[in-house]
């Protein structure tokens, strides 16, 4: 399991902040699946949905994601 934080630039506070085992992000060049201990990555995100385990999908217009040391930080615009 790893920590994922999703922040909306238009709001204060996290949209999602919890542990997860799998995250799928809408990357500019296709979907990005992230699992435990994923290699460090920084990616631009396009319009689509962020899927975290079996939780409710989070729709986004665009964003940026960074995975490092078993933590994923995502800043989005909705």
N, C-alpha and C positions, 0 to 999 in steps of 0.2 A: 504494500500500500504506500501511497505517496500523498503529499499535501497538494491540493490545487486551490488557487485563489483566482476568482474572476471578478474584476472590477469594471464598473461602467463609468466612463469619463464624465457623464452628465449627472451622476449621483454620488453622494458620499456614502461610503460603506461598500461592503462586498455584495455582489449578486450571489456568489457561491463561495464558500470557504469550508472545506471539509477534506476528509481522506477519500481516496478513490483508488481503484485498481486498473482502470482503463479510461482513457479520454480520447475522443476523436474530434479533431479540429478541422475547419474548412480552410485549408491552406490555399494560397494563390495558384499553386501547381497541382492541386489535388488534395485529397483527405490525408491528414497526418494522424496516425495512431500512436499514442504514447502509453507505455507500460512502465512498471517499476524499473528503476535504475537506467532510464533511457539516456542515451548520449546527450551531452549539452547541445541545445538547439535554440535558435532564435528564428521566428517565422512570421511573415505578414499573413494576415487572415483576410479572406474575402467574405462576401455575404453568404450566409448559410446558417447552420446550427452547430452548437457545441454539444456533444453527447458525452455525458459522464456516467459510467456504469449504466444502471437501469433507472436513473433519475430523469425528471422532466427535461427535455432539450432546451437549450438557451439560444434563441434566435439572435443573430448579430448582423450588422451592416458591414463592419470591418473591424480590424483589431490587430494586435500584435501579441505573440506568445513567446515565453522564454522558459525552457526546461533546464534545470541545473541542480545537481546534488539531490535528486529525488523530490524536487519541489517544482511545480509549474505555476507560473504567474501569467495571467492573461488580462490585458486591458482591451476593453471593447467599446464600440459605439453601437447603440441600438436604434 
